[in-house]
Amino acid sequence: MARNNEQQNISDVLKDFVKKNKLEKGLNKVNVKEVWNAQMGPAIAKYTDEIQLNEKTLYVSLSSSVLREELSYGKSKIITMINNELGEELGEELVNKLVLR
């Protein structure tokens, strides 16, 4: 087996591996859950039952109707915040719609 003399950054190698094996969707679903919990904080994460990313729509199930109502006023800000956090890694907009249940 011949050794490739080119030096590559480990993150570039991993990105290539993910693209070649079409793993982006699964990783995006994991990343968006982590970003939601990190950006929204432990108080909101405590009331978050489920997070699903389907196409470019983020579905978030909340156990508090009061919190759901409060968050509904800031949907566009939440979408921007999540995309900014994930966009650094992906270079694209991952979420364009937020549905709070």
N, C-alpha and C positions, 0 to 999 in steps of 0.2 A: 504494500500500500504506500503510495507516494505521499509525501508530506507537503502540504501547501505552505510555501514560504511567505505568503502574505500575512501580515499581522492584522487582526480584526479585533475590535472592541467586543467584549462579551455581550453587551446589550444589543449590538448589531447582529451578532450571531443568533441570539435568542429571538430577535424580531424576525429574522429570515426564517428560522425554524417554525415559528408560529404561522407566518404567512404561507409557507410551503405546505404545511399540514392543516391549513384552514381551521385554526383554533381560535381565531379572533372573537367570534361570537360568544363562546363559552367564557373566555377571559374577560370580555367586556361585561358580562353579567356578574361576574365575581367582583370586578373592579368597581362597578357602579354601586354595589351594596356597601363596599368598604368606604367609598367616597361619601355616600349618603350618611352613614353613621359618623364618619369623621367630621364632615362639614356641618351637619345638623346638631351634633353634640349628643351627650348621653341622655339628656332629658327627653329629647324627641325620639331618640333611638329606642328608649324604653317603651314607648307607645307604638313603635313600628312593628307590625306583625309580619308583613311580607313585602318583598321588593322584587318586581319582575321587570325585565327589559325585553320588550317585544318589538322588533324592528327599531324604530326610533321613539317609541312611546314607553315612558317609565310609569309603571303602575305601582302605587304605594298603598298598602292597606294599613290603616291606623286604628287603634282600639279606642281612641278618644274623638268623639264627634266635635268637641270644642276645638281641639288642636287641628283637626281636619279643616274646619272653617277658617281658623286663623292662618294656616298655611296656604289656603286657597287664594288669599289676597296677594301672596308673594310668589305665585307660580313662575312667572317669567324670571324673577331674580334667582329662584332655586335652579331653574333650567340653566341659566347662564353660569351660575356657580359650579354646577356639576360638569358642564361642558368645559369650563376653563380648567378645572382640575384634571379631567380626563384628556382634554385636548392637547395638553403638554406631551402626553405619552403617545397619543394616536394621530395628532395632526388633523383631526376632523371633528365635526359636531356629531356626538353620539346620541343626544336626546333632543327632540324638538317639541315634545308634548309630555305633560305631566298629568296623570290621572290619580286623584286622591280618592281612596275608597274607605 
